[in-house]
Amino acid sequence: MCSQDRQKKDDYDISIIRPQVRNENIRIRANGMSPSGLNKIKKGLHTLHTLELMAITIYRFQITKKPSEYNRQIIAAMLNEMTHYQDFQVKLYEYGFKPNIFRWAYWFVGFIFGFCSRLMGERAILKTGIWVETKAVAHYKELLSSIDWDDDTRKIIEKDQSDEYGHISRWENLLKSDKA
């Protein structure tokens, strides 16, 4: 990870799972923007929104009945991903867009990854989490650098990317420990 990425990651408190949103934080954002700029934002938000749905679904199908620290961490990660999903759904509506009607396909892919890794055991679940979150971090990085986001949206995307780094770190630590 380059030093600039590490700096962005460290700028946010990833122990906060669901940041506070106030009524005045919700705004109509598309006014005065170029159609090409809006098209890039739409594609970026659709990408983030659908990938977060996939992440929620992966975690949901990885949770077992076992009362353990491992399951507690998976539940916390799922809640965090649910927050990201809501972040991007709100942004879609603020910009005048709607969620992608084909997002159900990402739910299905998440189900496959989550359920299959659960069948293979905790180590497979953690390795799947590391792989998926690493891909998410790369998507965030690419979308942050290629789209001219407004400051509020950029901060949300950076915070959510920081959370993904935190998930990678947690899964790596659990994988290294004897808990998995």
C-alpha angles and dihedrals in degrees: 000000000000120000093250090056090048090051093052090047092052094048092076133062103237092186086077104087098182115025117211118262121195127204091250090057090071111088141161102250111178098076113124096002123133118251091239092051091048091049091055091048091049092051091046094049092046089052093049094043095051094043090052089052088054091050093050090051094047091054093043091057093043095060113104131195091252112115098229144134087247092060091044089056092048090051091050090049091049091052090049091051089049087057091051090050090053091047091058095040090055091047091051090055094042089057091047097254133123128223116272110272090219094059089110087077089063089050088054093049089049090051091052094048094043099044096042094048090048090054089053094052142249096306090054090048092053093045090049090050092051092048095047095044091048088055089048092052089052091050091050092049093050094047093046091053099041103045130063099229124185112251096256094050092044090054091052092049091048091049091049090048089052089053089054090053087052091053091052090051093049094049092047091050092048090047091052092048125073090250094093 
